[in-house]
Amino acid sequence: MPRNSPLMLEIADGLSIMLGLPTIPSWKIQNRPKKPKMGTFGYNSQTQSLEYWDGKNWFAASMS
């Protein structure tokens, strides 16, 4: 199986689910989620940082 490819897991009676690599959402400052829930996180491609919404503010962790 090639690296970084999803895996199909057979459940029963022809039912299966696809297991793949986890992904996180990405955005630029102007495209952040409009009504984020506490704990929302993603990658800001404009600032190149991971961002976290604490319920009031966005916090950033630099990726460099």
N, CA, C and O atoms as a GROMACS GRO file, in nm:
protein
  256
    1MET      N    1   0.084  -0.117   0.000
    1MET     CA    2   0.000   0.000   0.000
    1MET      C    3   0.089   0.124   0.000
    1MET      O    4   0.183   0.133   0.079
    2PRO      N    5   0.060   0.220  -0.088
    2PRO     CA    6   0.140   0.342  -0.091
    2PRO      C    7   0.127   0.420   0.040
    2PRO      O    8   0.023   0.419   0.106
    3ARG      N    9   0.234   0.484   0.074
    3ARG     CA   10   0.234   0.568   0.194
    3ARG      C   11   0.137   0.684   0.177
    3ARG      O   12   0.119   0.733   0.066
    4ASN      N   13   0.075   0.729   0.286
    4ASN     CA   14  -0.018   0.841   0.285
    4ASN      C   15  -0.145   0.814   0.205
    4ASN      O   16  -0.203   0.907   0.148
    5SER      N   17  -0.188   0.690   0.200
    5SER     CA   18  -0.313   0.659   0.130
    5SER      C   19  -0.415   0.610   0.232
    5SER      O   20  -0.378   0.552   0.334
    6PRO      N   21  -0.543   0.632   0.205
    6PRO     CA   22  -0.646   0.588   0.299
    6PRO      C   23  -0.657   0.436   0.303
    6PRO      O   24  -0.613   0.366   0.211
    7LEU      N   25  -0.715   0.386   0.410
    7LEU     CA   26  -0.734   0.243   0.430
    7LEU      C   27  -0.883   0.216   0.440
    7LEU      O   28  -0.954   0.284   0.513
    8MET      N   29  -0.932   0.117   0.366
    8MET     CA   30  -1.073   0.078   0.373
    8MET      C   31  -1.085  -0.033   0.476
    8MET      O   32  -1.016  -0.134   0.467
    9LEU      N   33  -1.173  -0.014   0.573
    9LEU     CA   34  -1.195  -0.111   0.679
    9LEU      C   35  -1.332  -0.174   0.661
    9LEU      O   36  -1.434  -0.105   0.671
   10GLU      N   37  -1.336  -0.304   0.635
   10GLU     CA   38  -1.461  -0.377   0.617
   10GLU      C   39  -1.527  -0.397   0.753
   10GLU      O   40  -1.464  -0.449   0.846
   11ILE      N   41  -1.654  -0.356   0.765
   11ILE     CA   42  -1.726  -0.370   0.891
   11ILE      C   43  -1.806  -0.500   0.889
   11ILE      O   44  -1.778  -0.591   0.968
   12ALA      N   45  -1.903  -0.509   0.801
   12ALA     CA   46  -1.984  -0.631   0.786
   12ALA      C   47  -2.087  -0.610   0.677
   12ALA      O   48  -2.125  -0.497   0.647
   13ASP      N   49  -2.131  -0.718   0.618
   13ASP     CA   50  -2.236  -0.715   0.516
   13ASP      C   51  -2.211  -0.609   0.408
   13ASP      O   52  -2.304  -0.540   0.366
   14GLY      N   53  -2.088  -0.599   0.364
   14GLY     CA   54  -2.057  -0.504   0.257
   14GLY      C   55  -2.040  -0.360   0.303
   14GLY      O   56  -2.019  -0.271   0.221
   15LEU      N   57  -2.050  -0.336   0.432
   15LEU     CA   58  -2.029  -0.200   0.483
   15LEU      C   59  -1.883  -0.180   0.516
   15LEU      O   60  -1.818  -0.267   0.574
   16SER      N   61  -1.832  -0.065   0.480
   16SER     CA   62  -1.693  -0.034   0.510
   16SER      C   63  -1.681   0.116   0.537
   16SER      O   64  -1.767   0.195   0.500
   17ILE      N   65  -1.574   0.151   0.602
   17ILE     CA   66  -1.544   0.291   0.626
   17ILE      C   67  -1.403   0.318   0.579
   17ILE      O   68  -1.317   0.230   0.579
   18MET      N   69  -1.380   0.441   0.538
   18MET     CA   70  -1.247   0.478   0.492
   18MET      C   71  -1.173   0.548   0.605
   18MET      O   72  -1.222   0.645   0.662
   19LEU      N   73  -1.057   0.496   0.637
   19LEU     CA   74  -0.970   0.556   0.738
   19LEU      C   75  -0.855   0.621   0.664
   19LEU      O   76  -0.788   0.558   0.583
   20GLY      N   77  -0.833   0.747   0.692
   20GLY     CA   78  -0.725   0.815   0.622
   20GLY      C   79  -0.645   0.900   0.717
   20GLY      O   80  -0.661   0.894   0.839
   21LEU      N   81  -0.560   0.978   0.659
   21LEU     CA   82  -0.477   1.065   0.738
   21LEU      C   83  -0.560   1.179   0.794
   21LEU      O   84  -0.646   1.232   0.724
   22PRO      N   85  -0.537   1.217   0.917
   22PRO     CA   86  -0.613   1.329   0.972
   22PRO      C   87  -0.574   1.459   0.902
   22PRO      O   88  -0.458   1.478   0.864
   23THR      N   89  -0.669   1.545   0.887
   23THR     CA   90  -0.642   1.675   0.829
   23THR      C   91  -0.701   1.782   0.920
   23THR      O   92  -0.795   1.757   0.995
   24ILE      N   93  -0.645   1.899   0.912
   24ILE     CA   94  -0.702   2.010   0.986
   24ILE      C   95  -0.741   2.118   0.885
   24ILE      O   96  -0.680   2.127   0.778
   25PRO      N   97  -0.841   2.198   0.917
   25PRO     CA   98  -0.881   2.303   0.824
   25PRO      C   99  -0.772   2.410   0.812
   25PRO      O  100  -0.690   2.427   0.902
   26SER      N  101  -0.773   2.480   0.701
   26SER     CA  102  -0.681   2.592   0.685
   26SER      C  103  -0.758   2.711   0.631
   26SER      O  104  -0.862   2.697   0.568
   27TRP      N  105  -0.705   2.830   0.658
   27TRP     CA  106  -0.770   2.954   0.618
   27TRP      C  107  -0.670   3.067   0.617
   27TRP      O  108  -0.555   3.051   0.658
   28LYS      N  109  -0.715   3.182   0.570
   28LYS     CA  110  -0.641   3.307   0.583
   28LYS      C  111  -0.719   3.391   0.683
   28LYS      O  112  -0.833   3.358   0.716
   29ILE      N  113  -0.661   3.499   0.731
   29ILE     CA  114  -0.723   3.579   0.836
   29ILE      C  115  -0.868   3.614   0.802
   29ILE      O  116  -0.956   3.598   0.886
   30GLN      N  117  -0.893   3.661   0.680
   30GLN     CA  118  -1.028   3.704   0.643
   30GLN      C  119  -1.125   3.587   0.625
   30GLN      O  120  -1.246   3.609   0.617
   31ASN      N  121  -1.074   3.464   0.619
   31ASN     CA  122  -1.160   3.346   0.598
   31ASN      C  123  -1.169   3.257   0.721
   31ASN      O  124  -1.209   3.141   0.710
   32ARG      N  125  -1.132   3.309   0.838
   32ARG     CA  126  -1.148   3.229   0.960
   32ARG      C  127  -1.294   3.193   0.978
   32ARG      O  128  -1.382   3.263   0.928
   33PRO      N  129  -1.322   3.084   1.048
   33PRO     CA  130  -1.462   3.048   1.073
   33PRO      C  131  -1.538   3.166   1.134
   33PRO      O  132  -1.488   3.233   1.225
   34LYS      N  133  -1.659   3.192   1.084
   34LYS     CA  134  -1.739   3.307   1.128
   34LYS      C  135  -1.790   3.291   1.270
   34LYS      O  136  -1.791   3.388   1.346
   35LYS      N  137  -1.833   3.173   1.307
   35LYS     CA  138  -1.885   3.146   1.442
   35LYS      C  139  -1.816   3.022   1.497
   35LYS      O  140  -1.878   2.917   1.511
   36PRO      N  141  -1.686   3.035   1.530
   36PRO     CA  142  -1.613   2.918   1.578
   36PRO      C  143  -1.660   2.875   1.717
   36PRO      O  144  -1.700   2.958   1.799
   37LYS      N  145  -1.654   2.746   1.741
   37LYS     CA  146  -1.683   2.693   1.874
   37LYS      C  147  -1.553   2.692   1.953
   37LYS      O  148  -1.445   2.682   1.895
   38MET      N  149  -1.563   2.700   2.085
   38MET     CA  150  -1.444   2.695   2.168
   38MET      C  151  -1.368   2.566   2.137
   38MET      O  152  -1.427   2.458   2.130
   39GLY      N  153  -1.238   2.579   2.118
   39GLY     CA  154  -1.155   2.463   2.086
   39GLY      C  155  -1.128   2.446   1.938
   39GLY      O  156  -1.053   2.357   1.898
   40THR      N  157  -1.190   2.530   1.853
   40THR     CA  158  -1.164   2.522   1.710
   40THR      C  159  -1.017   2.554   1.684
   40THR      O  160  -0.963   2.650   1.738
   41PHE      N  161  -0.953   2.472   1.600
   41PHE     CA  162  -0.816   2.503   1.562
   41PHE      C  163  -0.795   2.475   1.414
   41PHE      O  164  -0.870   2.398   1.354
   42GLY      N  165  -0.695   2.537   1.358
   42GLY     CA  166  -0.663   2.520   1.218
   42GLY      C  167  -0.533   2.588   1.184
   42GLY      O  168  -0.466   2.644   1.271
   43TYR      N  169  -0.497   2.581   1.058
   43TYR     CA  170  -0.372   2.639   1.010
   43TYR      C  171  -0.402   2.764   0.932
   43TYR      O  172  -0.482   2.762   0.838
   44ASN      N  173  -0.339   2.875   0.970
   44ASN     CA  174  -0.353   3.001   0.898
   44ASN      C  175  -0.239   3.008   0.798
   44ASN      O  176  -0.123   3.026   0.836
   45SER      N  177  -0.271   2.994   0.669
   45SER     CA  178  -0.168   2.993   0.565
   45SER      C  179  -0.111   3.132   0.542
   45SER      O  180  -0.002   3.146   0.486
   46GLN      N  181  -0.182   3.235   0.582
   46GLN     CA  182  -0.133   3.371   0.567
   46GLN      C  183  -0.024   3.403   0.669
   46GLN      O  184   0.078   3.463   0.635
   47THR      N  185  -0.045   3.363   0.793
   47THR     CA  186   0.052   3.389   0.899
   47THR      C  187   0.145   3.269   0.923
   47THR      O  188   0.240   3.278   1.001
   48GLN      N  189   0.116   3.159   0.857
   48GLN     CA  190   0.191   3.034   0.871
   48GLN      C  191   0.199   2.990   1.016
   48GLN      O  192   0.307   2.962   1.069
   49SER      N  193   0.081   2.984   1.081
   49SER     CA  194   0.076   2.943   1.220
   49SER      C  195  -0.050   2.861   1.247
   49SER      O  196  -0.151   2.875   1.178
   50LEU      N  197  -0.041   2.776   1.348
   50LEU     CA  198  -0.159   2.707   1.397
   50LEU      C  199  -0.236   2.804   1.484
   50LEU      O  200  -0.176   2.878   1.563
   51GLU      N  201  -0.369   2.806   1.471
   51GLU     CA  202  -0.451   2.896   1.550
   51GLU      C  203  -0.553   2.818   1.630
   51GLU      O  204  -0.600   2.712   1.590
   52TYR      N  205  -0.585   2.873   1.746
   52TYR     CA  206  -0.678   2.810   1.839
   52TYR      C  207  -0.776   2.915   1.889
   52TYR      O  208  -0.735   3.025   1.927
   53TRP      N  209  -0.906   2.884   1.888
   53TRP     CA  210  -1.010   2.974   1.937
   53TRP      C  211  -1.047   2.934   2.079
   53TRP      O  212  -1.093   2.822   2.102
   54ASP      N  213  -1.028   3.025   2.175
   54ASP     CA  214  -1.055   2.994   2.315
   54ASP      C  215  -1.196   3.036   2.359
   54ASP      O  216  -1.231   3.026   2.476
   55GLY      N  217  -1.275   3.081   2.265
   55GLY     CA  218  -1.410   3.127   2.296
   55GLY      C  219  -1.421   3.278   2.286
   55GLY      O  220  -1.531   3.332   2.275
   56LYS      N  221  -1.306   3.347   2.290
   56LYS     CA  222  -1.304   3.493   2.279
   56LYS      C  223  -1.199   3.544   2.181
   56LYS      O  224  -1.221   3.643   2.111
   57ASN      N  225  -1.085   3.476   2.176
   57ASN     CA  226  -0.973   3.522   2.095
   57ASN      C  227  -0.907   3.408   2.019
   57ASN      O  228  -0.915   3.291   2.058
   58TRP      N  229  -0.842   3.445   1.908
   58TRP     CA  230  -0.758   3.351   1.835
   58TRP      C  231  -0.617   3.358   1.892
   58TRP      O  232  -0.563   3.467   1.908
   59PHE      N  233  -0.559   3.244   1.921
   59PHE     CA  234  -0.420   3.236   1.965
   59PHE      C  235  -0.342   3.163   1.858
   59PHE      O  236  -0.392   3.068   1.797
   60ALA      N  237  -0.217   3.207   1.835
   60ALA     CA  238  -0.135   3.149   1.728
   60ALA      C  239  -0.008   3.088   1.784
   60ALA      O  240   0.051   3.137   1.880
   61ALA      N  241   0.033   2.979   1.720
   61ALA     CA  242   0.161   2.914   1.750
   61ALA      C  243   0.239   2.909   1.620
   61ALA      O  244   0.197   2.843   1.525
   62SER      N  245   0.349   2.977   1.615
   62SER     CA  246   0.431   2.985   1.495
   62SER      C  247   0.481   2.847   1.454
   62SER      O  248   0.513   2.765   1.541
   63MET      N  249   0.488   2.821   1.326
   63MET     CA  250   0.536   2.693   1.273
   63MET      C  251   0.684   2.699   1.235
   63MET      O  252   0.739   2.599   1.189
   64SER      N  253   0.748   2.813   1.253
   64SER     CA  254   0.889   2.824   1.212
   64SER      C  255   0.983   2.809   1.328
   64SER      O  256   1.104   2.815   1.311
   0.00000   0.00000   0.00000
